[in-house]
Amino acid sequence: MPLNVVVLGGTKGMGRAVARRLAARGDRVHLLGRDADELAKGAADLQARAPSSARMTWSVCDLEHPEQFPAAIEAASTALGGFDTVVVTAALFGTQARLETDREFTRRLLTVNFANTIVFCEYVR
C-alpha cells in the first residue's frame, strides 16, 4: 500500500535520493524546502519517475524560519490527504574551516540543524 510522505530537504543530495525511491515505488510525496523553483523542478522530476497514480506536490518551508512550519505542515497534509511519515534531510552545511572562524555561521548552523529540526518535528507530531 502506497504511503503519503513529507520530505523536508528533498531537492538535493540524500533527500532527493530518498524522494526518488519513494516516488518510484508509488508513494505520494510532498516536498518541503526553501526554494520554490527547485521544489517545482523536484516535484516534476518525481512525477516523471512515479507510477501514474502517485501524486507529487510541494510547498515552501525553510528550516531557518520556524514561523513557516505550521502552514507548511498543513499544506502537506492537505495536498496528501494526511501523511504517514516525515523524512527530514534539510540542514545548513559548512566546512570545518568556516565553522572554526565564523561564529555567527556556527550559531546559525547549530540552531537550524538541531533546535529548529526538533521544533519542526514537534509541530508534526
C-alpha positions in Angstrom: 0.0 0.0 0.0 1.5 3.4 -1.0 2.5 5.8 1.7 1.9 9.6 1.9 5.3 11.0 2.8 6.6 14.5 3.5 10.2 15.1 2.7 11.9 18.3 4.1 15.0 18.8 2.1 14.1 16.6 -0.8 15.6 18.6 -3.6 19.2 17.9 -3.1 21.6 15.1 -2.1 20.3 12.4 0.2 16.8 13.9 0.4 16.5 13.8 -3.4 17.6 10.2 -3.5 15.1 9.2 -0.8 12.3 11.1 -2.5 13.1 9.4 -5.9 13.0 6.0 -4.3 9.7 6.7 -2.6 8.2 8.0 -5.9 9.5 5.1 -7.9 7.7 2.6 -5.6 4.4 4.5 -5.9 4.3 6.6 -2.7 2.8 10.0 -2.8 5.5 12.6 -1.9 5.1 16.2 -0.7 8.4 18.1 -0.9 9.2 20.9 1.6 12.2 23.2 1.1 13.2 26.8 0.8 13.5 27.3 -2.9 10.2 27.3 -4.8 11.9 26.9 -8.2 13.9 23.8 -7.0 10.8 22.4 -5.3 8.7 22.7 -8.6 11.5 21.0 -10.6 12.0 18.3 -8.0 8.2 17.5 -7.9 8.2 17.4 -11.7 11.2 15.0 -11.7 9.5 12.8 -9.1 6.2 12.8 -11.0 8.1 11.6 -14.2 9.6 8.7 -12.2 6.4 7.7 -10.4 3.6 5.4 -11.5 0.7 7.4 -12.9 -1.4 7.1 -9.7 1.2 8.7 -7.5 0.9 12.5 -7.0 3.9 14.7 -6.2 3.4 18.1 -4.6 5.4 20.7 -2.8 5.4 23.8 -0.6 7.9 26.2 0.8 9.3 25.6 4.2 12.7 27.0 5.3 14.1 25.2 8.3 15.7 28.5 9.3 12.2 30.1 9.7 10.1 28.2 12.3 7.2 30.5 11.8 6.7 28.8 8.4 6.3 25.3 9.9 2.6 25.2 10.8 1.5 26.4 7.4 3.9 24.1 5.5 2.8 21.1 7.5 -0.9 22.0 6.9 -0.2 22.4 3.2 1.4 19.0 3.0 -1.4 17.4 4.9 -4.0 19.0 2.7 -2.1 18.0 -0.5 -1.7 14.4 0.6 -5.0 14.0 2.4 -2.9 13.3 5.6 0.5 11.8 5.8 2.1 8.6 7.2 5.6 9.8 7.8 8.1 12.7 7.5 11.7 12.5 6.4 14.0 15.4 7.4 17.2 15.8 5.5 17.3 19.6 5.3 20.3 21.3 7.0 22.8 24.0 6.8 26.3 22.8 5.8 29.7 24.3 6.3 33.4 23.4 6.1 35.4 22.9 9.2 37.4 26.0 8.5 34.3 28.1 8.2 32.9 26.7 11.4 36.1 27.5 13.3 36.4 31.0 12.0 32.7 32.3 11.6 31.0 32.1 15.0 27.8 33.6 13.6 27.5 30.9 10.9 28.3 28.3 13.5 25.4 29.6 15.7 23.0 29.6 12.7 24.0 26.1 11.7 23.5 24.7 15.2 20.2 26.5 15.6 18.9 25.3 12.2 20.2 21.7 12.3 19.4 21.0 15.9 16.9 23.3 17.6 14.8 24.1 14.6 14.7 20.5 13.4 13.3 19.5 16.8 10.8 22.3 16.7 9.7 21.1 13.2 9.3 17.6 14.5 7.2 18.8 17.4 4.8 20.5 15.0 4.5 17.3 13.0 3.6 15.0 15.9 
